Amino acid sequence: MCRDLPALPRRQLLLAGLATALPAWAQSAAWPHKSLRLVVAFPPGGLADVMCRVVQPTLAAALGQTLVVDNRAGAAGNLAASEVVANGKDGHSLLVTTSTTESVNPAMFARMPVDFDKDLQPVGQLANSLLFLIARPGLPVNTLKDLVAHAKAHPDTLSYGSAGVGTTPHLAGELFKQAAGITAAHVPYRGAAPAIQDVMAGQVDFAFAPGTVLPSMKAGKLKVLAVASRQRSSSAPTIPTFEELGYADVVADTRFGVYAPAGLPAAAVELFNRELNKALALPETQRRFTELGADAVPLTPAAYRGVVQAETRLFRGIVKARGITAE
């Protein structure tokens, strides 16, 4: 014969019901309690992939869990973002992509597979990569002024490469064309590396590229005319900024951010941000990132969101003005 169980107080029943409604990972007091997955929106060997692998051991040790890098390149970062939103509900998948996936893609794609305001939340910044204006060796120019004069003297003859439609190097090219009043045909590539290779081979006239091109400049394989940032690069302090040369609106830093599913608790976000920022502040990390042409710049989630909001105002204007679409 079964006895009736004592009735639980109403508050206990309510808490029990809420716990049942939460995902299993949210009910656990400790996070992370299993391996973490970094879903990188770029192919293996790319800048984002390499930087993730630089901080991977430090983060794994600090968080007490393995970190797995999962490369999901495609659709200007939308593919990786979709993967985290659709299959990251266990709270152990994080997105690593450029800030333009959030700031530019909604203006460029007719339909977005994710909503950054509802589906994802910023965790922090991995790095900031400055972009340099490079030109092929055989182009008869040695300064930015020379390039603008050459473009105006030979309209509709120049071409420039980028890492793909809607990427920061593409938008930098459009900002430059608009500010200088010149024309140049856009040639999109699947990543920055092939675009840089074709500049060195003389297949395209110029491009905007990360600091990984600086050794090639020193070897005489290409020319570097300016840097599209508010400040000069510590890796190449002799290269002037566009602002110094009279083009203040040509600013296109490439920022790599880390995002989590919207449901990840604030305590988990704060933990990952804190340990990520510690890893970025290490002298060895700073050195390795500098070698890659990037700056390890720790930011809080709120500070990173502010950077993206400012970028949105800048980049969506050029996307609209130039009619840039992903279709």
SVG drawing of the C-alpha trace seen along z (x, -y; Angstrom):
<svg xmlns="http://www.w3.org/2000/svg" viewBox="-2 -66 66 68">
<polyline fill="none" stroke="black" stroke-width="0.4" points="0.0,0.0 1.5,-3.3 1.5,-6.3 0.8,-9.8 4.0,-11.8 4.0,-15.1 3.1,-18.1 6.0,-20.3 5.9,-24.0 4.7,-26.1 8.1,-27.8 9.9,-24.5 7.5,-23.3 8.1,-26.5 11.9,-26.2 11.7,-22.5 9.6,-23.3 12.0,-26.0 15.0,-23.7 13.2,-21.1 12.5,-23.7 16.2,-24.7 18.7,-22.9 20.9,-20.4 24.0,-22.5 22.3,-25.5 21.3,-23.5 24.9,-22.6 26.7,-24.7 30.1,-24.4 30.8,-25.7 32.3,-24.4 31.7,-20.8 32.8,-19.2 34.9,-20.1 34.4,-23.5 34.1,-24.0 35.4,-27.1 33.5,-27.3 35.8,-29.4 34.3,-31.1 37.4,-30.7 39.4,-27.7 42.3,-26.0 45.6,-28.0 43.8,-31.4 44.5,-34.2 41.5,-33.5 42.3,-29.8 46.0,-30.3 45.2,-32.9 42.7,-30.5 45.4,-27.8 47.8,-30.3 45.4,-30.9 43.9,-27.4 46.4,-25.7 46.2,-28.6 42.4,-28.7 42.1,-24.9 44.3,-24.9 42.5,-27.9 39.0,-26.4 39.9,-22.8 38.5,-21.5 39.7,-20.7 39.1,-23.3 38.4,-22.0 38.8,-24.3 36.0,-23.5 36.5,-25.4 33.2,-26.2 34.0,-28.7 31.4,-30.1 28.7,-32.7 30.8,-35.5 30.6,-34.0 26.9,-33.1 27.6,-29.4 29.6,-29.3 27.1,-31.5 24.3,-29.2 26.2,-26.2 26.6,-27.7 22.9,-28.8 21.5,-25.5 23.8,-23.0 25.3,-24.9 22.4,-24.7 24.4,-22.7 26.2,-25.9 29.7,-24.6 30.0,-26.0 31.4,-29.5 31.7,-31.4 34.9,-33.1 34.3,-35.4 35.0,-38.9 32.8,-41.7 31.5,-42.3 29.3,-39.1 27.3,-41.1 27.8,-44.7 27.6,-44.2 25.9,-40.9 22.4,-42.0 22.7,-44.8 24.2,-42.6 22.1,-39.4 18.5,-39.3 17.9,-36.8 20.0,-36.2 20.0,-32.7 20.7,-34.2 19.7,-37.3 22.7,-38.6 20.4,-40.6 18.4,-37.5 20.4,-34.4 24.0,-35.4 25.8,-37.5 29.4,-39.0 31.9,-37.4 35.0,-39.4 37.5,-40.4 40.2,-38.0 42.3,-40.5 42.4,-43.6 44.1,-43.2 45.2,-46.4 44.8,-46.5 47.5,-47.7 47.0,-49.0 49.4,-46.9 50.2,-47.3 51.8,-45.0 55.5,-45.5 55.1,-46.6 52.5,-49.3 54.3,-52.7 53.4,-54.1 55.3,-54.4 52.9,-56.5 49.2,-56.7 49.2,-60.0 50.8,-58.3 48.2,-55.6 45.3,-58.1 46.9,-60.1 47.5,-57.0 43.9,-55.8 42.5,-59.1 44.8,-59.3 43.7,-55.7 40.1,-55.4 38.4,-52.0 41.7,-50.1 42.7,-49.2 41.5,-46.2 41.7,-45.3 41.4,-42.0 39.7,-41.2 39.1,-38.2 35.5,-38.1 32.3,-40.1 31.5,-42.1 34.8,-41.4 36.7,-44.2 39.3,-44.3 36.4,-44.6 34.8,-47.5 38.2,-49.2 38.6,-49.2 35.2,-50.7 35.8,-53.4 39.1,-54.2 37.5,-54.5 34.7,-56.7 37.1,-59.0 39.6,-59.3 37.0,-59.6 38.6,-56.8 37.4,-53.6 38.7,-50.1 37.1,-46.7 36.6,-44.5 37.9,-40.9 36.7,-38.8 38.7,-35.8 38.1,-32.9 40.2,-34.4 43.0,-37.0 45.9,-34.7 45.0,-34.1 44.3,-37.9 47.7,-38.7 49.3,-36.1 47.7,-37.6 48.9,-41.1 52.4,-39.8 51.9,-38.0 50.6,-41.1 47.1,-39.7 45.4,-42.5 46.7,-46.0 46.1,-46.5 44.4,-45.1 44.0,-45.7 45.8,-43.0 46.8,-42.1 50.2,-42.6 51.3,-39.2 52.3,-41.0 55.1,-43.0 57.9,-40.4 56.9,-40.4 57.2,-44.2 60.7,-44.0 61.6,-41.3 60.4,-43.7 57.6,-41.4 55.0,-44.1 54.5,-47.8 52.8,-49.0 51.4,-52.5 49.3,-53.1 47.5,-51.6 43.7,-51.9 43.6,-52.5 43.5,-55.4 47.0,-54.7 50.2,-53.5 51.2,-49.9 53.8,-49.0 55.0,-46.4 55.5,-49.0 55.7,-52.5 57.0,-54.1 53.8,-53.3 51.4,-56.4 47.7,-56.2 45.1,-57.2 44.1,-60.0 47.6,-61.4 47.5,-61.4 44.2,-63.3 41.6,-60.4 40.2,-60.3 37.2,-58.2 39.3,-55.2 39.3,-53.2 38.8,-49.4 40.3,-47.5 39.5,-43.8 38.2,-42.8 37.9,-39.2 35.2,-38.6 34.0,-35.7 30.3,-35.1 28.2,-32.7 24.6,-31.5 22.2,-34.0 21.2,-31.6 24.7,-31.2 24.5,-32.6 26.3,-35.8 28.7,-34.1 29.9,-31.8 30.4,-34.7 32.3,-36.6 34.5,-33.6 35.4,-33.0 36.0,-36.7 38.3,-37.0 40.4,-34.0 40.5,-35.0 41.7,-38.5 44.4,-37.0 45.6,-34.8 45.7,-37.8 47.7,-39.8 50.5,-37.3 53.8,-38.6 54.1,-35.4 50.6,-35.8 51.3,-39.4 54.5,-38.5 52.8,-35.7 49.9,-37.9 52.3,-40.7 54.1,-38.2 50.8,-37.4 50.1,-41.1 47.4,-41.4 47.1,-43.1 45.9,-41.1 43.4,-43.7 41.4,-42.5 37.9,-44.0 34.9,-43.4 31.7,-42.1 30.2,-45.6 33.3,-47.3 33.3,-44.9 29.6,-45.6 30.3,-49.3 33.1,-48.8 30.7,-46.8 28.0,-49.4 30.4,-52.1 31.6,-49.8 27.9,-49.2 27.4,-53.0 30.5,-53.2 30.2,-50.1 26.5,-49.9 26.7,-53.3 29.2,-52.2 27.3,-48.9 24.1,-50.9 25.9,-53.5 27.7,-50.9 24.8,-48.5 26.9,-45.6 24.9,-42.4 25.9,-38.8 23.6,-37.5"/>
</svg>
